[in-house]
Amino acid sequence: MTLQQISIFMENKPGMLCEITKFIASKNVNMRALAVADTEKFGIVRIIVDDPTLVNEMLTKEGYATTLTKVLAIEIPDEPGKFSAILEKLAKADINIEYSYAFTSKESKAVTILRVDDVDKAESIIK
């Protein structure tokens, strides 16, 4: 399924991630997934939330630099080789994966978030 992900550009210093997550929690919004990519001075926090449009607007009003990005969320049985099989299909279709992060659910499924160069094509291949 496709989802909207919020990317937040932040300074890489103590307390910044806490500040962002506390702000989101203060608005009674639930985060579903989070990934952080960093460099020495700056980072990008990528989050999946219940209401991405609202949260993106709120963060922007607070002065954060954000973007909304369409990503693919794939539910995969939590078994060896299942993720590789999906990646192989995407590779054969010449779909580039820009980045990925994952988490597991209580139902013994892995959920992987993929940022790909053609979300609609990737979603149709995986179905």
Buried (B, 14 or more C-beta within 10 A) or exposed (E): EEBBBBBBEBEEEEEBBEEBBEBBEEEEBEBEBBBBEEEEEEBBBBBBBEBBEEBBEBBBEEEBEBEBBEBBBBEBEBEEEBBEEBBEEBEEBEBEBEEBBBBEEEEEBBBBBBBBEBBEBBBEBBE
